[in-house]
């Protein structure tokens, strides 16, 4: 059950598109909270607010901030959205964010993404590795990030996406399902891919959930299972489906060592089409372990494993001023996770062909 407390805004820390970060005093001194502007509007210094304290009380990592639920200084608040498509439906914070599909006649009959290479990754933190690998080899390629609703719903909350946009590594964003706040909103993963190709003019799309993947230490109970249906959607629409492996040699949990069971299960059970699986040639015992994990799961037989020498992804992070952390570990402590994602970026670049002419900005 959710927990709520009231307090007062004592400090404004940051504001950017869609988000404020503040400090609130709930009676025990200043504590951190964020405000989702699309859902509650802004707050000001001294405002009395109601905050959802559930994540902090549960000791969550990515979501370990309070969330401002309502500003008590206002009798009401209204901001008309761009259309009639509502996300977070049937909750007290449902919002009419609209969708690209309801406004663009050009999408009405679209059933193809015309060979668009699409990388599906299980972790939000793998997005920058794909992006830097693509931009390193094809600086002119347009990279579009599709954020699903498998984890955090507000795109504005992602510091990572904000930084990638500032660095020019991601050119546009699409939020689909109940995720919201992208440059373009979409109802489903299918329409999000169509928007990526035909509206955002992607040369490469990267599909991954937002911050906060969920896992339960069971075979099927994790949100990364969405990688399988995502790859199937890409294939159904005539794109090039590319799986980025989740792999680790630093994770203490046996189920995530080598090729994570998240990747193995999604590719073995949840993905019904034959897709490209990017395999990073990292050499040594690490490469041998990854290879044997794929073979043991039958992934090398069910799918097309594409062996790729990944770029120096850690060096590219430094070059672009990116401080990347995943599962609480700096990228340098678990490089294979990012080498695997960068390898998928290389496979995507090889599938681009000539970059299409631009009709928009």
C-alpha positions as CSV (number, residue, x, y, z in Angstrom):
1,X,0.0,0.0,0.0
2,X,1.2,3.5,-0.6
3,X,2.4,5.9,2.1
4,X,1.7,9.6,2.1
5,X,2.9,12.4,4.3
6,X,2.6,16.2,4.2
7,X,5.4,18.8,4.6
8,X,6.8,22.0,3.2
9,X,9.2,22.7,0.3
10,X,12.4,24.1,1.9
11,X,14.7,24.2,-1.1
12,X,14.5,24.1,-4.9
13,X,17.3,22.0,-6.2
14,X,16.7,21.7,-10.0
15,X,14.2,22.3,-12.7
16,X,14.2,21.0,-16.3
17,X,11.6,20.0,-18.8
18,X,8.9,17.9,-17.0
19,X,10.7,17.7,-13.6
20,X,11.5,19.6,-10.5
21,X,13.8,18.3,-7.7
22,X,13.2,19.8,-4.3
23,X,13.8,19.3,-0.6
24,X,10.9,18.9,1.7
25,X,10.6,19.0,5.5
26,X,8.3,16.3,6.7
27,X,9.1,17.0,10.3
28,X,12.5,15.4,10.6
29,X,14.6,17.8,8.5
30,X,15.1,18.1,4.8
31,X,14.5,15.1,2.5
32,X,14.6,14.8,-1.3
33,X,11.6,14.7,-3.5
34,X,10.8,15.2,-7.1
35,X,7.8,16.8,-8.9
36,X,6.4,15.5,-12.2
37,X,5.2,18.7,-13.8
38,X,2.9,17.0,-16.3
39,X,1.0,15.5,-13.4
40,X,1.0,18.1,-10.6
41,X,2.3,21.3,-12.0
42,X,5.2,23.2,-10.3
43,X,5.8,23.9,-6.6
44,X,7.4,27.0,-5.0
45,X,9.6,27.6,-2.0
46,X,7.4,27.3,1.1
47,X,4.6,25.5,-0.5
48,X,2.9,22.8,1.6
49,X,2.7,19.5,-0.3
50,X,1.6,15.9,0.0
51,X,4.4,13.5,-0.9
52,X,4.3,9.7,-1.6
53,X,7.0,8.3,0.7
54,X,6.7,4.6,-0.3
55,X,9.9,4.2,-2.2
56,X,12.1,5.7,0.5
57,X,10.4,3.6,3.2
58,X,11.1,0.4,1.1
59,X,14.7,1.4,0.7
60,X,14.6,1.4,-3.1
61,X,17.6,2.6,-5.1
62,X,16.6,4.2,-8.4
63,X,13.2,5.2,-7.0
64,X,14.6,6.3,-3.6
65,X,13.1,9.8,-3.6
66,X,9.8,11.0,-2.3
67,X,7.3,12.0,-5.0
68,X,5.2,15.1,-4.7
69,X,1.6,14.0,-5.0
70,X,-0.2,17.3,-4.7
71,X,0.4,21.0,-3.9
72,X,-1.8,22.0,-1.0
73,X,-1.4,25.7,-1.8
74,X,-3.7,25.3,-4.8
75,X,-7.5,24.8,-4.8
76,X,-7.2,23.2,-8.1
77,X,-4.9,22.9,-11.2
78,X,-5.7,22.2,-14.8
79,X,-3.5,22.1,-17.9
80,X,-5.1,20.9,-21.1
81,X,-3.3,18.2,-22.9
82,X,-2.8,17.9,-26.7
83,X,-5.4,15.1,-27.3
84,X,-7.7,12.6,-25.7
85,X,-5.3,9.7,-25.1
86,X,-4.8,9.3,-21.4
87,X,-1.9,7.6,-19.7
88,X,-1.8,6.3,-16.1
89,X,-5.5,5.5,-16.8
90,X,-7.9,5.1,-14.0
91,X,-5.5,6.4,-11.4
92,X,-5.8,9.7,-9.5
93,X,-3.0,11.1,-11.7
94,X,-4.3,10.1,-15.1
95,X,-3.2,12.7,-17.6
96,X,-4.3,13.5,-21.2
97,X,-0.9,13.5,-22.8
98,X,-2.2,12.8,-26.3
99,X,-0.5,10.6,-28.8
100,X,1.2,10.9,-32.2
101,X,-1.2,8.5,-33.7
102,X,-4.3,10.6,-33.1
103,X,-2.8,13.7,-34.8
104,X,-0.9,12.4,-37.8
105,X,-2.9,11.1,-40.7
106,X,0.4,9.8,-42.3
107,X,0.4,7.0,-39.7
108,X,-3.1,5.8,-40.3
109,X,-2.2,2.9,-42.6
110,X,1.4,2.3,-41.7
111,X,2.3,-1.3,-41.1
112,X,6.1,-1.2,-41.9
113,X,9.2,0.5,-40.5
114,X,11.0,-0.1,-43.7
115,X,14.0,-2.1,-42.5
116,X,14.7,0.2,-39.5
117,X,17.4,-1.4,-37.2
118,X,16.1,-1.6,-33.7
119,X,18.1,-2.6,-30.6
120,X,16.2,-4.0,-27.7
121,X,17.9,-3.8,-24.4
122,X,16.8,-5.0,-21.0
123,X,18.4,-2.2,-18.9
124,X,18.0,1.6,-19.1
125,X,21.7,1.9,-18.4
126,X,22.6,0.1,-21.6
127,X,21.1,2.9,-23.8
128,X,24.3,5.1,-23.7
129,X,26.5,2.3,-24.9
130,X,24.3,1.6,-27.9
131,X,24.1,5.4,-28.7
132,X,27.9,6.1,-28.5
133,X,28.7,3.0,-30.6
134,X,26.3,4.2,-33.3
135,X,27.5,7.8,-33.2
136,X,31.1,6.7,-33.2
137,X,30.7,4.9,-36.5
138,X,28.0,7.0,-38.1
139,X,27.9,10.5,-36.6
140,X,25.2,11.5,-39.1
141,X,22.9,8.6,-38.0
142,X,19.7,9.7,-36.2
143,X,19.2,7.8,-32.9
144,X,15.7,7.6,-31.4
145,X,15.1,6.2,-28.0
146,X,11.8,4.4,-27.3
147,X,11.0,4.2,-23.6
148,X,8.6,1.5,-22.7
149,X,6.4,1.3,-19.5
150,X,8.3,-1.7,-18.1
151,X,9.8,0.3,-15.3
152,X,9.6,4.0,-14.5
153,X,6.9,5.8,-16.4
154,X,8.1,9.5,-16.6
155,X,10.9,10.1,-19.1
156,X,11.6,13.4,-17.4
157,X,13.0,11.5,-14.4
158,X,15.9,10.0,-16.4
159,X,19.1,12.0,-15.9
160,X,20.7,9.7,-18.4
161,X,18.3,10.6,-21.2
162,X,18.7,14.3,-20.4
163,X,22.4,14.0,-20.6
164,X,22.4,12.0,-23.8
165,X,20.1,14.6,-25.4
166,X,22.5,17.4,-24.3
167,X,25.5,15.5,-25.8
168,X,23.7,14.9,-29.1
169,X,23.8,11.2,-28.7
170,X,20.1,10.7,-28.7
171,X,18.2,12.8,-31.3
172,X,14.6,12.2,-30.3
173,X,12.5,10.2,-27.7
174,X,9.2,8.3,-27.9
175,X,7.3,7.1,-24.8
176,X,4.9,4.3,-25.3
177,X,2.3,2.4,-23.3
178,X,1.8,4.3,-20.0
179,X,5.3,5.8,-20.1
180,X,5.0,9.5,-20.8
181,X,7.0,12.7,-21.5
182,X,8.9,11.9,-24.7
183,X,9.1,14.2,-27.7
184,X,6.4,11.9,-29.1
185,X,3.8,9.9,-27.3
186,X,2.6,6.5,-28.6
187,X,0.0,4.0,-27.5
188,X,1.8,0.8,-28.2
189,X,5.3,-0.5,-29.0
190,X,4.1,-1.1,-32.6
191,X,3.0,2.5,-33.1
192,X,6.1,3.8,-31.2
193,X,8.3,2.0,-33.8
194,X,6.3,3.5,-36.6
195,X,6.6,7.0,-35.0
196,X,10.3,6.5,-34.6
197,X,10.8,5.7,-38.3
198,X,8.2,7.8,-40.1
199,X,7.9,10.8,-37.8
200,X,11.1,11.1,-35.7
201,X,13.1,9.9,-38.8
202,X,15.2,7.3,-37.0
203,X,18.1,5.6,-38.6
204,X,18.5,3.5,-35.5
205,X,16.0,3.0,-32.7
206,X,16.8,1.8,-29.2
207,X,14.0,0.3,-27.1
208,X,14.5,-0.1,-23.4
209,X,12.5,0.6,-20.3
210,X,13.1,3.6,-18.1
211,X,14.9,3.5,-14.8
212,X,13.9,0.8,-12.3
213,X,13.8,-2.7,-13.8
214,X,11.8,-5.1,-11.6
215,X,12.9,-8.6,-10.8
216,X,11.6,-11.3,-8.4
217,X,14.2,-14.1,-8.5
218,X,11.8,-16.2,-10.4
219,X,12.1,-17.5,-14.0
220,X,9.3,-15.4,-15.4
221,X,8.7,-12.5,-13.0
222,X,10.9,-9.7,-14.3
223,X,10.1,-6.7,-16.5
224,X,12.9,-7.5,-18.9
225,X,10.8,-10.2,-20.5
226,X,9.5,-7.3,-22.6
227,X,12.6,-7.7,-24.8
228,X,11.1,-10.7,-26.4
229,X,7.8,-9.2,-27.6
230,X,9.7,-6.0,-28.6
231,X,11.9,-8.0,-30.9
232,X,8.8,-9.8,-32.3
233,X,7.1,-6.4,-33.0
234,X,10.2,-5.2,-34.9
235,X,10.2,-8.3,-37.0
236,X,6.4,-8.1,-37.7
237,X,6.8,-4.5,-38.9
238,X,9.7,-5.3,-41.3
239,X,12.5,-3.9,-39.2
240,X,15.8,-5.5,-38.2
241,X,15.5,-6.9,-34.7
242,X,18.7,-6.8,-32.7
243,X,19.1,-8.1,-29.1
244,X,21.6,-6.5,-26.7
245,X,22.6,-9.1,-24.2
246,X,22.5,-8.4,-20.5
247,X,25.8,-9.8,-19.2
248,X,28.0,-9.4,-16.1
249,X,31.1,-10.6,-14.4
250,X,30.6,-8.4,-11.4
251,X,27.1,-9.1,-10.3
252,X,27.2,-11.2,-7.2
253,X,23.9,-12.9,-8.0
254,X,24.6,-16.2,-9.9
255,X,21.5,-15.8,-12.2
256,X,23.0,-12.7,-13.7
257,X,26.6,-13.9,-14.0
258,X,27.8,-14.5,-17.6
259,X,24.8,-14.0,-19.8
260,X,22.0,-13.1,-17.4
261,X,19.0,-15.3,-17.2
262,X,17.0,-12.2,-18.1
263,X,18.4,-12.3,-21.6
264,X,18.4,-16.1,-21.9
265,X,14.7,-16.4,-20.8
266,X,13.5,-13.5,-22.9
267,X,15.2,-14.9,-26.0
268,X,14.3,-18.5,-25.4
269,X,10.7,-18.2,-24.3
270,X,9.4,-14.7,-25.0
271,X,10.8,-14.1,-28.4
272,X,9.1,-16.2,-31.1
273,X,10.9,-14.7,-34.2
274,X,14.5,-15.4,-35.2
275,X,16.5,-12.3,-34.5
276,X,20.0,-11.0,-34.5
277,X,21.9,-11.4,-31.2
278,X,24.9,-9.2,-30.9
279,X,27.8,-11.1,-29.4
280,X,30.8,-9.0,-28.1
281,X,34.2,-10.4,-28.9
282,X,35.9,-9.6,-25.6
283,X,38.4,-12.4,-25.6
284,X,39.7,-14.7,-22.9
285,X,37.7,-16.7,-20.4
286,X,34.9,-14.1,-20.4
287,X,34.2,-14.6,-24.0
288,X,34.3,-18.4,-23.5
289,X,31.7,-18.1,-20.7
290,X,29.3,-16.0,-22.7
291,X,29.6,-18.3,-25.7
292,X,28.9,-21.4,-23.6
293,X,26.0,-19.7,-21.8
294,X,24.3,-19.0,-25.2
295,X,25.0,-22.6,-26.4
296,X,23.7,-24.1,-23.2
297,X,20.4,-22.2,-23.6
298,X,20.1,-23.0,-27.3
299,X,20.2,-19.3,-28.2
300,X,22.8,-19.9,-30.9
301,X,20.5,-22.4,-32.6
302,X,17.3,-20.4,-32.3
303,X,18.7,-17.0,-33.3
304,X,21.4,-15.6,-35.4
305,X,24.4,-14.7,-33.2
306,X,26.4,-11.9,-34.8
307,X,30.0,-11.7,-33.5
308,X,31.2,-8.1,-33.2
309,X,34.4,-6.5,-31.8
310,X,32.9,-3.7,-29.7
311,X,34.4,-0.3,-29.7
312,X,36.2,1.1,-26.6
313,X,32.9,1.9,-25.0
314,X,34.4,3.0,-21.6
315,X,36.7,5.4,-23.6
316,X,33.7,6.7,-25.5
317,X,31.9,7.4,-22.2
318,X,34.9,9.4,-21.0
319,X,35.1,11.2,-24.4
320,X,31.5,12.3,-24.1
321,X,31.6,13.2,-20.4
322,X,29.3,10.3,-19.4
323,X,29.4,8.9,-15.9
324,X,27.5,5.7,-16.3
325,X,26.4,3.5,-13.4
326,X,24.3,0.3,-13.5
327,X,23.0,-1.6,-10.5
328,X,25.1,0.7,-8.3
329,X,28.4,-0.2,-10.1
330,X,30.4,2.2,-12.3
331,X,30.8,1.1,-15.9
332,X,34.5,0.4,-15.4
333,X,33.6,-2.2,-12.7
334,X,31.4,-4.2,-15.1
335,X,32.5,-3.4,-18.7
336,X,31.0,-6.4,-20.4
337,X,27.4,-5.1,-19.8
338,X,28.3,-2.1,-21.9
339,X,30.4,-3.9,-24.4
340,X,27.5,-6.1,-25.1
341,X,25.2,-3.1,-25.7
342,X,27.8,-1.4,-27.8
343,X,28.2,-4.5,-29.9
344,X,24.4,-4.3,-30.6
345,X,25.0,-0.7,-31.7
346,X,27.6,-1.8,-34.2
347,X,25.2,-4.4,-35.6
348,X,22.6,-1.7,-36.0
349,X,25.0,0.6,-37.8
350,X,25.9,-2.2,-40.3
351,X,22.1,-2.6,-41.0
352,X,21.4,1.1,-41.6
353,X,22.4,1.4,-45.2
354,X,22.6,5.0,-46.5
355,X,21.1,7.5,-44.1
356,X,17.8,8.8,-45.6
357,X,17.2,12.3,-46.6
358,X,15.7,14.5,-44.0
359,X,12.3,16.2,-44.3
360,X,12.2,17.7,-40.8
361,X,14.6,19.4,-38.3
